[in-house]
């Protein structure tokens, strides 16, 4: 069963699903941080995949830029959770529909590794992202992602947006280098500091000591 966002029930479910996605990010992560410029035109967004929140973050990036975004996912995932289609999920085999959406000026997102991998170097890439960009004549946008538990109670998400690529350029090299630069930057940054060049685009759940600190400081002034 597919849910149409054009029907009243579909519109309600879309708002509900998107609200739950936002609550999940704000309630589970300390924050989401972004570096780089995100173009406005149609594109194929290609991001590494190493954790549960990756799909949430793809959705949030599109929402923040006010661009409809479709994330290609395994068909079995949409069969289990069909309402996810209302948040932009699309079965990976529906490439014609993905091309139609790109033709309308929308974004299509792909995890080009084709699977969730343990955090580390970028794995081998499948050709789907490049194929879509080439057929739709739109740029590829590499985005490196890390969700890391650092110096606070809750994990933080970091999204580093690379330069748009033409379909003929090497996505694996560009995304792999960007991910390595992100890992190196996180490694040399103090665990309680925001890495250079990043800014917070979503404030999430603060640690216990951060929530208690204003009270302690107020009591000290008494």
N, C-alpha and C positions, 0 to 999 in steps of 0.2 A: 504494500500500500504506500503510495506517494502522497505527501501532503502538499497542496497547492497554497502558496503564500497569497494568492489572489482571492481566496475565499475567506470569509470571516473567521472560521475556525483556524485556518492556516495562518492568518495574520496574528491571531491571539497566540497560537503556539510558537510562532516565530519570535514574538516579543518575549514570551516566557523562556524559550530556550536561550536567547541572547542574554536575557537578564541573569539566568543561571550561570552562563559562561562567565559573565563579568563578576558575579559574586564568587565564583570558584577562584578566579585569578586574585581578586582583592582579599579573599579570606584565606588563601593558601600561600601566597607569595608576599614577600615584604615589599616588593616593587618590581616594575618593569622598566628597563632602561634602554634607550635607543641611541645609536650613533649612525650618522650618515643621512643623506637626503633621499627621500622617497619620491620618485617621479609620479606624475599624475595620469599619464596615458595608460592604455592597455598594455599588459605585460604578463609574462610567465614568471612567477616568483618561485625560486628554487632554494630550499632551506634544508640543512642537515636535520636528522631526526634521531634524538637520543632520549626522549622522555615523554611522559604523559601530557605535559602542558603545551607541547609544540603546536598541536592543532588549535588550542585555545589562543595561542599567541599569534598564529597566522590570522585567525578571525579578528582578533583585536587590532592588529596592524591595519587590516582593511577597513575596519570600522572607524578607526582613528583618522584615516585618510579619506573617509566618506566614499569609499569605492566598493562596489559589490565584488565579493571575492569568492571563488569556488575552489575548495580544496579537494583534489582527487584522492579518494580513499578506496580501500579494498571493499568489494561488494558485500562481503560477509559482515563488515562493520555497519553498513547501512541497513542490512537486513535485521541486525540485532537492535539498532537504534535508528529507525527510519526518520524520526523528527530531526535528526542532525542535518538532513537535507535543507531544513529551514534556516540553518546557520551557514549554509554555503557548501556543505559536503556534496560531492558528486562521485558516483561510481567511476572507478578508474578506467573502465572500458568504454565509457560514453564520450569518446574523443570528439565526435561530431558536435555534441552539445557544448563541450568545452570550447571548440572553435567558434561556435555561434556566439558564445558569451564573450569571447575575446573580440569578435567582430562588432559587438555592441559597445566596446570600450571598457569592458570589465577586466578584472584580474583572474587568473587561474593560478593556483598554487600547487606545487608538487614537492614531495620528498624524494629527490632523485636517487637516493640510495636504495629505495624500494622496500625498506624495512627499518624498524627501530633498532639502533645499534648502541652498544655500550659507549659512554662518552670517551672520545679519543679522536685520532685523525679521521678525516673523511674517508668513507669507504668507496668502493667502485660505484660508478653512477650508471644508471640505466638511461636509455636514449630518449625517454618520453618527453622530458622538459624541452630538450633541444628540438625535437620533432614538432611539438606544438608551436613553439616560437617561430620555427621556420615556415610552417604551413600558414600561420596567422600573420606572419610578417610583423611580429612585435618583438621587443627586446626581452632578453632574459635578465632577471634581477637576482643576483646571488645574495642571500641573507644568512649570515652565520649566527647560530643561536647556542647559548649555554644557559642552563638553569642550574645554579650552584648554591649550595649551603655554605656560607662563608662565615662572617663574624657575628651573625645575628641568629635569632631563634628560627626564622623562616627563610626559605630559599629566595634567591633573587634571580630574575630573568634578564639576560642581556642579548639585545638584537643589534647586530652590526650590519648595516646595509651597504653593500658594495656598489660599484659603478655598473650601470646597465651594460649588457653585452649584446652584440649582434649574434644571431643564431650560429654563425660560423666560428665564433670565438670559443676557446676552451673553458667550458663551465667548470669542469673538474679542477683545473688548475686555479681558476679564480676563486671558487668557493673553498677549496682546500687551503689556499694561502690565507684567505680571510679568516677562516676558522683557526688556523695556527696562530695568526696575529692576535685574535681574541683570547685564546688560551694563554699566550705569552703575556699579554697585557694584564689579565687577571692574576697570573702567577706573580707578577712584580708589583701589584697594587696592594696596599694595606687592606686587610680583610674588612675593615669598617669604613673604607673610603670608596667613593664612586670612581670607577676607572676613568682616565683622561678621555675627554671627548664625548662621554655619555651624559645624557640627562634623563631624569625620571619622567616617564610619560603616564605612569599609573602608580598611585600610592596605594600600597597594600597594608598588610597586617604588621604592626610594629611588635618588637620583642617586649617581653614583660618589663625588663629594666627601662626600656624607652617609655613605656606607658606609666611606670611608677615614678620616673625621675622628676617630672614637674611637681608631684606631690611632695617628694622628699625636699626639693629645693624650696617649696613654699613653707614647709615646716621649719626649715633652717632659718628662714627670715622672721619667723615668729619670735 
